C-alpha cells in the first residue's frame, strides 16, 4: 500500500497556524472529522489522551499523532506543515514542522503499524523532509510523496 492510496488532497494543510500541541491536533483533525463524520472534539480528545501516554513528536522536526477508532471503516491520513514550527513536546526538544496524522479502524493493528513504519521510514530521508517543507500547496506535497513513496 502506498500513502497516496489513503492520503487525500483535502487532508493536506501546508500553512498550519497552530501555536501549540492542542492547536495542531485541532487543526489537523478538521479534515479528518469531515471525512469520517466523527465529532471533531472526540478526535482531539482521543489524540490528547494518546499524547499523555507519550509524545508522538519523534524528533527531527516530525510529529506523527495517531490512533485507532472503532467508528472508522477506512484509514484517514492527514499531513500538516508548519513553517514556524510548533512546540510539540518532541523527544529532542526541538520544534516540529512536519505532521502526519493517522487514524485507522480499531481492528486494523497490522495496517496501522505498517503505515506508521512507512511514514517513519520516509521521514528519515532529509531530502524528502526538505522538499515537503518547500511545498507551496497540497498538490506539491502529494507530488513529493508520490516521488518518494515506494511499495514495500
Backbone torsions as a table, in degrees:
resi	resn	phi	psi	omega
1	UNK	NA	136.1	176.0
2	UNK	-98.6	155.0	179.1
3	UNK	-61.5	-33.6	-179.4
4	UNK	-70.2	-11.6	173.7
5	UNK	-68.4	-23.8	-177.5
6	UNK	-121.2	-14.5	-179.3
7	UNK	-88.0	129.7	179.9
8	UNK	-113.8	149.3	-177.9
9	UNK	-54.4	-39.3	-176.9
10	UNK	-72.5	-6.2	177.6
11	UNK	-103.4	14.3	178.5
12	UNK	-107.9	120.4	-179.5
13	UNK	-115.7	112.7	-173.7
14	UNK	-94.7	-16.8	-179.6
15	UNK	-129.8	67.6	-177.6
16	UNK	-63.7	141.3	-178.4
17	UNK	-97.6	-17.7	-171.9
18	UNK	-55.3	145.6	-178.8
19	UNK	-109.9	-12.7	-177.8
20	UNK	-147.2	175.9	-174.7
21	UNK	-57.6	-50.2	-178.1
22	UNK	-61.5	-40.5	178.0
23	UNK	-61.7	-40.7	176.9
24	UNK	-60.2	-48.0	-178.0
25	UNK	-64.9	-38.2	177.5
26	UNK	-64.4	-43.4	-178.2
27	UNK	-68.9	-45.5	-178.3
28	UNK	-65.9	-31.0	-176.6
29	UNK	-83.2	-9.5	179.4
30	UNK	-56.9	-53.4	178.7
31	UNK	-66.1	-32.3	178.8
32	UNK	-64.2	-39.9	179.3
33	UNK	-64.4	-41.3	179.3
34	UNK	-63.4	-45.7	-177.3
35	UNK	-66.5	-42.9	-172.5
36	UNK	-88.8	-14.1	-172.6
37	UNK	58.2	29.7	174.6
38	UNK	-103.3	138.6	-177.2
39	UNK	-53.0	127.5	-178.2
40	UNK	-54.0	-45.7	-177.7
41	UNK	-64.2	-31.5	177.4
42	UNK	-65.9	-41.7	179.1
43	UNK	-63.0	-44.2	179.9
44	UNK	-63.9	-45.2	179.9
45	UNK	-58.7	-45.3	-179.8
46	UNK	-61.8	-42.3	179.8
47	UNK	-68.8	-38.2	177.9
48	UNK	-64.3	-38.8	175.8
49	UNK	-62.3	-42.1	177.9
50	UNK	-62.2	-40.3	-179.9
51	UNK	-65.0	-29.9	177.9
52	UNK	-67.3	-25.9	177.1
53	UNK	-72.9	-27.8	-178.5
54	UNK	164.2	141.7	-176.3
55	UNK	-64.8	145.8	173.0
56	UNK	-99.6	10.1	170.8
57	UNK	-82.4	98.5	-168.0
58	UNK	-85.8	-2.8	-179.2
59	UNK	100.9	168.9	179.9
60	UNK	67.8	22.2	179.8
61	UNK	81.0	18.6	-172.7
62	UNK	-121.7	138.9	171.5
63	UNK	-130.4	134.5	-179.9
64	UNK	-129.2	69.1	175.9
65	UNK	-63.4	140.7	-176.0
66	UNK	-156.3	160.8	177.4
67	UNK	-171.1	167.0	177.6
68	UNK	-115.2	140.5	-178.1
69	UNK	-130.8	131.0	179.8
70	UNK	-68.2	-25.1	-178.7
71	UNK	-75.4	-14.0	-176.9
72	UNK	-83.7	146.0	172.6
73	UNK	-121.2	4.8	180.0
74	UNK	-148.9	164.9	177.3
75	UNK	-80.4	140.0	172.8
76	UNK	-123.0	125.7	178.4
77	UNK	-124.0	129.2	177.0
78	UNK	-124.0	145.7	176.5
79	UNK	-122.3	135.1	177.3
80	UNK	-132.3	140.7	178.1
81	UNK	-122.0	131.1	176.8
82	UNK	-118.5	110.5	-178.9
83	UNK	-62.8	-40.3	-178.2
84	UNK	-75.7	-30.2	-173.7
85	UNK	88.8	151.0	-175.5
86	UNK	-132.5	140.7	172.5
87	UNK	-71.8	108.9	-176.2
88	UNK	-119.1	23.6	-177.3
89	UNK	55.8	38.1	-178.2
90	UNK	-62.4	151.3	-177.8
91	UNK	-58.5	-29.7	179.7
92	UNK	-94.6	2.1	177.9
93	UNK	76.2	2.4	-177.1
94	UNK	-95.3	159.0	178.5
95	UNK	-63.4	150.7	178.7
96	UNK	-102.8	133.7	-178.8
97	UNK	-114.3	-25.8	-176.0
98	UNK	-120.5	125.9	179.3
99	UNK	-122.3	133.2	169.1
100	UNK	-120.1	116.1	179.4
101	UNK	-102.4	126.7	-177.2
102	UNK	-125.3	126.5	170.3
103	UNK	-120.7	132.2	175.8
104	UNK	-129.4	158.8	175.7
105	UNK	-61.1	149.5	-173.5
106	UNK	-53.3	-40.6	-175.6
107	UNK	-86.3	12.5	-171.8
108	UNK	-109.5	51.5	-176.0
109	UNK	-58.1	-44.1	-178.3
110	UNK	-62.3	-45.7	178.1
111	UNK	-62.8	-43.6	179.9
112	UNK	-56.7	-50.1	-178.8
113	UNK	-67.0	-37.8	179.1
114	UNK	-63.6	-43.5	-179.8
115	UNK	-68.7	-40.5	176.3
116	UNK	-60.7	-41.6	179.1
117	UNK	-63.4	-44.5	-179.8
118	UNK	-62.2	-44.5	179.2
119	UNK	-62.9	-47.2	-179.8
120	UNK	-59.9	-42.9	-179.7
121	UNK	-62.6	-46.0	178.2
122	UNK	-59.1	-42.1	-174.2
123	UNK	-77.1	-2.9	172.6
124	UNK	-80.9	-14.5	-179.3
125	UNK	-85.4	110.9	-175.9
126	UNK	-63.8	-35.2	179.2
127	UNK	-67.1	-41.9	176.6
128	UNK	-57.9	-48.9	-179.6
129	UNK	-60.0	-44.7	-179.6
130	UNK	-62.8	-43.1	179.8
131	UNK	-64.6	-38.6	176.2
132	UNK	-60.0	-47.3	-177.1
133	UNK	-65.0	-25.4	178.9
134	UNK	-84.2	-12.1	-178.0
135	UNK	-62.2	133.3	-176.9
136	UNK	-93.7	-17.7	-179.3
137	UNK	-153.4	174.1	-176.7
138	UNK	-60.8	-38.3	179.0
139	UNK	-60.3	-41.5	179.7
140	UNK	-65.3	-39.4	177.2
141	UNK	-61.1	-46.8	179.9
142	UNK	-61.7	-38.4	178.5
143	UNK	-64.5	-42.4	179.3
144	UNK	-63.6	-45.6	-179.8
145	UNK	-62.8	-42.7	179.2
146	UNK	-59.5	-40.6	-177.7
147	UNK	-65.6	-35.9	-173.3
148	UNK	-99.9	-21.4	-176.4
149	UNK	-80.5	123.5	-180.0
150	UNK	-120.2	155.6	174.6
151	UNK	-63.5	148.6	-179.3
152	UNK	-63.2	NA	NA
